[in-house]
Amino acid sequence: MLRFGIQILLLTLAIAASAERDPHDFSFERLNRRNMLTNGMATDNSAVPTEELDPYYWRKMASVEIQKRLVEQPNTNRAKNVIFFLGDGMSLTTITAARILKGQRDGKPGEESQLAFEKFPYTALSRTYCTNAQVADSACTSTAYLTGVKTNILSLGVGPKVNYNDCEASMDPANDLTSLYDWAQAAGKSTGFITTTSLTHASPSGGYAHVANRFWESDTDVRTYLGDNYTTNCVDIATQLITEEPGRNLDLIMGGGMGKFLPKTMIDKFGNPGERSDGKNLLSEWQRRHPGGVLVSNRKQLQALNINQTTSVIGLFQSKLMNYHLHATEGEPTLSEMTETAIKFLSKNENGYFVFIEGGLIDYGNHKNTPGITLDETIEFEKAVELTRNLTSTEDTLIVVTADHAHPLSISGYPVRGNNILDINKISYDRNGVHYATLNYAAGPKQYLDESGKRLELEGQFGDADFVFPSYISTDDGVHSGEDVVVYASGPWQHLFGGVLQQNTLPHLMAYAACIGEGAKSCADMAVHS
């Protein structure tokens, strides 16, 4: 009987062994049988830094991290200053790849490198969807992280009851949302924003504009989108910035987009005609409203700015968007240079300040499927964050760093340690023996296929920062993606920024830390009970 039982068991095992494997069952055994281990993975440690070969290195690193967390004490000081950094389109993969590129620029493998904001003690995830969209744009997200209310895609500063292009509803004060700009101004703080896009672009505008279409940047744009339904009652974003609250009360604004503020009959400082059809010169209007204010339009003027004698600043450094850092003209200031001026200028107010700082061209690089541009913009963004943390104190200044939405950028395959992040995966191939890039996009303009639909070999074609990387789906431009983005926090009440948060929670946390807006009520309650 025992022998019969053993025979049945052996027969069962034999049948199982001969059965066809589940095609979805991945194992390294199967990978090796397909002769992919040597073609698709590193099989030695020649690229590994020597110190990392010692297990003690990793144990010591872990011990240091544990000790940092054990001695960390909650910082419950009131945040006199709040600095909000936004990397537009800065997905987690973008951050990882930028970290690697930063290290490789320093002559290291790169994977072990860290961006300045990755050293912040607290992190969270932010959920980015709009009220009516699974994948967000920069308008509904801007509204969420500046006003504390989620809204519809393409909407700025208005609630989700307002439909796209509905001028009447968006001009109804009942639908307006207040923002961190409003709350800080009401508390007597200085306020401002910086962007590498335009002053009327979606990201900074969510805090000062109230429109049913993010593209209503000038009156000409409003006429274009509304057509026969155009009415002068529909106030464009540029006009709202200069003439309405809280835009008109901002102490410092810097970026591109001069054309949105000037009439078509006027040539701007960069040799291009203005864009306005109503004949208004909004920069003259700004000067009239800010008699002690200064308009600067290049790096030299920015550096010569007398901060102590200037009451307000508007910086416009291009007719439209500012240029990528790698393509910038000599006259364009860097994000770090604009940031340093802003911090020093706003610090004059003894009540503190709130400033929003956007690395807006990270997104544009990803839309063009050019990670060479994207990662450089991210590293420039990181430099501004590091500078700011060094210029300020964690005792009274809260810095929050995050993104508005992600992009479908991936790091694929099994490249060796230190593989050039902006090149092909040198040891991995597809089924036809063709190398593939380490970085790839889900959608974009270039698939690099031959006439039969097979992928082309791209070895030797990478290197130019403007090189368009491969994508799977053919589209005119890259698209956004809907996964969560990371939030980093350093300073008073940094420990509030943890877990998985709705994006609209972020301004409420900042307001709580600074005792402004709704946060002022919480601070008053704490004072009563202390």
Secondary structure, 3 states (H helix, E strand, C coil): CHHHHHHHHHHHHHHHHHCCCCCCCCCHHHHHHCCCHHHHCCCCCCCCCHHHHCHHHHHHHHHHHHHHHHHCCCCCCCCCEEEEEEECCCCHHHHHHHHHHHHHHCCCCCCCCCCHHHHCCEEEEEECCCCCCCCCCHHHHHHHHHHCCCCCCCCECECCCCCCCCHHHHCCHHHECCCHHHHHHHCCCEEEEEEEEECCCHHHHCCCCCECCCCCCCHHHHHHHHHHHCCCCCCCHHHHHHHCCCHHHCCEEEEECHHHHCECCCECCCCCECCECCCCCHHHHHHHHCCCEEEECCHHHHHCCCHHHCCEEEEECCCCCCCCHHHCCCCCCCHHHHHHHHHHHHCCCCCCEEEEEEECHHHHHHHCCCHHHHHHHHHHHHHHHHHHHHHCCCCCEEEEEECCCECCEEECCCCCCCCCCCCEEEEEECCCCCEEECEEEEEECCCCECCCCCECCCCCCCCCCCCCCCEEEECCCCCCECCCEEEEEECCCHHHCCEEEECCHHHHHHHHHHCCCHHHHHHHHHHHHC
